[in-house]
Amino acid sequence: MVIINKMSSTGEYLYDPKLLSNLDWNLVRPYLSPFVTCTEPGESWLIVRPLQLEDYKKGFVQLLSQLTAVGNITEKEFESQYMAMQKTGQYYITVIEDTRSKTIIGAASLVTELKFIHGCGLRAKLEDVVVNNTYRGKQLGKLIVLTVTLLAKHVGCYKMTLDCKDNLIPFYKSIGYKLEPGNANSMTVRYEDPS
Ligand SMILES: CC(C)(COP(=O)(O)OP(=O)(O)OC[C@H]1O[C@@H](n2cnc3c(N)ncnc32)[C@H](O)[C@@H]1OP(=O)(O)O)[C@@H](O)C(=O)NCCC(=O)NCCS
C-alpha cells in the first residue's frame, strides 16, 4: 500500500503547486495570442497543475500513449514510479486537466539535473510534451511548454534543452527555443526495441 506524506511541502502533488503562482509570464507574453497563463488558462474548466496520483484514473497514461509506446502500466506501478520521482524532488511533471470530464488533456515534464559545472548549477530538460489530439491547435501546447519553461527558470536552472522531431522545430521556435549553430545534434543509443 502506498502511503502519501500529507505533511510534505508537495502534499498531494508531485511538486509544490505554489511554484506555478510565481512565474514571470511577462517574459513570454509575445508568444501567446490571446495571452494566457497557467493560472489564467483562458477557460474556466481548464486547470494547469502538478501531476497527482489520481491522474492515473484521469487518463494520464492514455494521454502519454499519444506521444509514444507506454506499455501496460498498472496503477501500482504508476504509484511506485510517482513516489520515486517525488522523493528525488527533480521531477516537475505538469498537466492540464479538463475539469468537466476530469481528464488529463495535456502534459509536459521538466526534469532537473544537478551539475558541478556552471558553479554547481542546475540544468533543465523538457520531456514528454503532449496534448490530447482533440484539443490541439488551441495554444495548449504552447501553454504547457511555456509553463515548465518558466518554472525551470524560477527554480534556478541555467538552461533548458529538448529533443524533438524535425517537424516540431517551428513549434518550439515560435515559443523562444533556438537551434544553436554547431550544437543542435541529438544522438541516441537505444537499449530496448522501440516498436
Ligand atoms: C506538439 C503538440 C504538443 C502541440 O500541441 P498543440 O496544443 O496543438 O499546440 P498549439 O496549439 O500551442 O500550437 C502552436 C503552434 O505549433 C504548430 N504545431 C503544433 N503541432 C505541430 C506539428 N505536429 N507539426 C507542425 N506544427 C505544429 C501549430 O500549427 C501552431 O502554430 P501557429 O501558432 O502558427 O498556429 C501536439 O501536436 C502533440 O501532442 N503532438 C503529439 C506528441 C508530440 O509530438 N509531442 C512533442 C514531442 S517533442
The ligand as an SDF file (V2000), in Angstrom:
LIG
                    3D

 48 50  0  0  0  0  0  0  0  0999 V2000
    3.1840   19.1660  -30.3350 C   0  0  0  0  0  0  0  0  0  0  0  0
    1.8730   19.3650  -29.6180 C   0  0  0  0  0  0  0  0  0  0  0  0
    2.0990   19.2310  -28.1300 C   0  0  0  0  0  0  0  0  0  0  0  0
    1.3500   20.7700  -29.9070 C   0  0  0  0  0  0  0  0  0  0  0  0
    0.1570   20.9580  -29.1840 O   0  0  0  0  0  0  0  0  0  0  0  0
   -0.9640   21.9880  -29.6620 P   0  0  0  0  0  0  0  0  0  0  0  0
   -1.8560   22.2270  -28.4960 O   0  0  0  0  0  0  0  0  0  0  0  0
   -1.5940   21.5490  -30.9140 O   0  0  0  0  0  0  0  0  0  0  0  0
   -0.0630   23.2690  -29.9410 O   0  0  0  0  0  0  0  0  0  0  0  0
   -0.5290   24.7510  -30.1130 P   0  0  0  0  0  0  0  0  0  0  0  0
   -1.9830   24.8570  -30.3800 O   0  0  0  0  0  0  0  0  0  0  0  0
    0.0080   25.5060  -28.9640 O   0  0  0  0  0  0  0  0  0  0  0  0
    0.2510   25.0560  -31.4610 O   0  0  0  0  0  0  0  0  0  0  0  0
    1.2110   26.0160  -31.5920 C   0  0  0  0  0  0  0  0  0  0  0  0
    1.7670   26.0470  -32.9880 C   0  0  0  0  0  0  0  0  0  0  0  0
    2.5510   24.8950  -33.3100 O   0  0  0  0  0  0  0  0  0  0  0  0
    2.1160   24.3080  -34.5430 C   0  0  0  0  0  0  0  0  0  0  0  0
    2.1540   22.8560  -34.4280 N   0  0  0  0  0  0  0  0  0  0  0  0
    1.6080   22.1360  -33.4490 C   0  0  0  0  0  0  0  0  0  0  0  0
    1.8380   20.8300  -33.6530 N   0  0  0  0  0  0  0  0  0  0  0  0
    2.5660   20.7410  -34.7870 C   0  0  0  0  0  0  0  0  0  0  0  0
    3.1070   19.6550  -35.5250 C   0  0  0  0  0  0  0  0  0  0  0  0
    2.9520   18.3940  -35.1350 N   0  0  0  0  0  0  0  0  0  0  0  0
    3.8080   19.9250  -36.6540 N   0  0  0  0  0  0  0  0  0  0  0  0
    3.9720   21.1970  -37.0480 C   0  0  0  0  0  0  0  0  0  0  0  0
    3.4630   22.2700  -36.3910 N   0  0  0  0  0  0  0  0  0  0  0  0
    2.7790   22.0320  -35.2740 C   0  0  0  0  0  0  0  0  0  0  0  0
    0.6860   24.7770  -34.7220 C   0  0  0  0  0  0  0  0  0  0  0  0
    0.3430   24.8030  -36.0990 O   0  0  0  0  0  0  0  0  0  0  0  0
    0.7290   26.1530  -34.0740 C   0  0  0  0  0  0  0  0  0  0  0  0
    1.2240   27.0990  -34.9890 O   0  0  0  0  0  0  0  0  0  0  0  0
    0.6290   28.5850  -35.0560 P   0  0  0  0  0  0  0  0  0  0  0  0
    0.7990   29.1920  -33.6870 O   0  0  0  0  0  0  0  0  0  0  0  0
    1.4520   29.2420  -36.1100 O   0  0  0  0  0  0  0  0  0  0  0  0
   -0.8090   28.4120  -35.4350 O   0  0  0  0  0  0  0  0  0  0  0  0
    0.8090   18.3630  -30.1130 C   0  0  0  0  0  0  0  0  0  0  0  0
    0.7000   18.4500  -31.5080 O   0  0  0  0  0  0  0  0  0  0  0  0
    1.1060   16.9120  -29.7340 C   0  0  0  0  0  0  0  0  0  0  0  0
    0.7770   16.4820  -28.6190 O   0  0  0  0  0  0  0  0  0  0  0  0
    1.6990   16.1380  -30.6510 N   0  0  0  0  0  0  0  0  0  0  0  0
    1.9560   14.7060  -30.4320 C   0  0  0  0  0  0  0  0  0  0  0  0
    3.0570   14.4710  -29.4300 C   0  0  0  0  0  0  0  0  0  0  0  0
    4.3440   15.1750  -29.8050 C   0  0  0  0  0  0  0  0  0  0  0  0
    4.8100   15.1150  -30.9280 O   0  0  0  0  0  0  0  0  0  0  0  0
    4.9270   15.8460  -28.7930 N   0  0  0  0  0  0  0  0  0  0  0  0
    6.1480   16.6100  -28.9390 C   0  0  0  0  0  0  0  0  0  0  0  0
    7.3220   15.7890  -28.5610 C   0  0  0  0  0  0  0  0  0  0  0  0
    8.8260   16.7490  -28.6970 S   0  0  0  0  0  0  0  0  0  0  0  0
  1  2  1  0
  2  3  1  0
  2  4  1  0
  2 36  1  0
  4  5  1  0
  5  6  1  0
  6  7  2  0
  6  8  1  0
  6  9  1  0
  9 10  1  0
 10 11  2  0
 10 12  1  0
 10 13  1  0
 13 14  1  0
 14 15  1  0
 15 16  1  0
 15 30  1  0
 16 17  1  0
 17 18  1  0
 17 28  1  0
 18 19  1  0
 18 27  1  0
 19 20  2  0
 20 21  1  0
 21 22  1  0
 21 27  2  0
 22 23  1  0
 22 24  2  0
 24 25  1  0
 25 26  2  0
 26 27  1  0
 28 29  1  0
 28 30  1  0
 30 31  1  0
 31 32  1  0
 32 33  2  0
 32 34  1  0
 32 35  1  0
 36 37  1  0
 36 38  1  0
 38 39  2  0
 38 40  1  0
 40 41  1  0
 41 42  1  0
 42 43  1  0
 43 44  2  0
 43 45  1  0
 45 46  1  0
 46 47  1  0
 47 48  1  0
M  END
$$$$
